[in-house]
Amino acid sequence: MIPIKSPSKMKYLVSMVFLFTIANLAFAQTKVFVEEYTYQASEADSKLSSRVIALEQVKRLLLEQLGTYLESDTEVKNFQLTKDQIIILTAGIVSSEIIDEKWDGKIYYLKAKITADPTDVAKSIDKLRQDRQKTSELEETRKKADEAIREVEELKKELEIAKAEKPNLTQYNKAINELSSIDWFKQGYAFQTAGNYKQAVEAYSRAIELDLKYVFAYSNRGVSYGILGDHRQAIKDYDKAIELDPKYPVAYNNRAVTYGNLGDHRQAIKDYDKAIELDLKYGVAYSNRAVAYGNLGNYRQAIKDYDKAIELDPKNAVTYSNRGVAYGRLGDHRQSITDFRSAATLGYKPAQDYLRSQGISW
């Protein structure tokens, strides 16, 4: 019988809902996708509005091109996703770069590119598609952009009909601002995905300036503030997101994580309770609530939550590892090692290191 030490050095990990960083993007497998778009301005358009529209369209062309490549030449083809779903998820992972733009007062020309490793993007899509909340958020973002574009086109037609009169551009400019807000939000996503949290905060702030009711922008800015260590500002953003949408479970989960980081585990549990009440299949919230119970010494309740989280997501290595910690604290070292082995088999390095230190194979 191998003597087993209590896993006191194994720490609980909690999950905030944000995007997965693409690894090794700078290595040799990168590909470059390039697109151009020319926008013919109407009488209602300014240089700014023309650029906003051209930018949205050229980015869509880039995502379409990248999505086609991913669907045919990577493991994404095995994920049973539609082309639209691939494009929507990819928008949350990659960023584009403008390489040329021109404006002559009537035509706005844009040329842009995406540089990415398709294999790494495919891996990120695989992780992202398993997160229902984040997938839903990206779908809602795409839908919001589609609606803004439709509104811009309809308003342009109305203004064209009424051009003999002095046109009222208020609604048109509002629609353009919304489209621009969405673009800043997507830039924030891309910065956050790449681990550039200060830039993400700046981009989300720009999105909020243009749309003071942008729930997702407040919630995601809160994530970046939290990672930067500004927990008080993060809570303010989550509070605002919840004020705007009291039925948004992600904001409750992320606010709970922040309360936990501040040591207020009881308040964290209240927020996890609310997140789970709003979404009974929210595996991350169960797992995170288990961490909070563990921090309060209630390991049996923690294990119940880990059980539910594993039922909902049986491939989450961190949850197995955390449950292993809880079993270890209760003295059930046999079950603890079983969970660490599960986590190690799923590729979780801290669990592998712990088992290796105990002379245990997996």
Helices and strands as residue ranges (DSSP letters): E 31-40, H 47-73, G 75-78, H 83-91, E 97-103, E 107-116, H 118-128, H 132-161, H 170-193, H 197-210, H 215-227, H 231-244, H 249-261, H 265-278, H 283-295, H 299-312, H 317-329, H 333-345, H 349-357
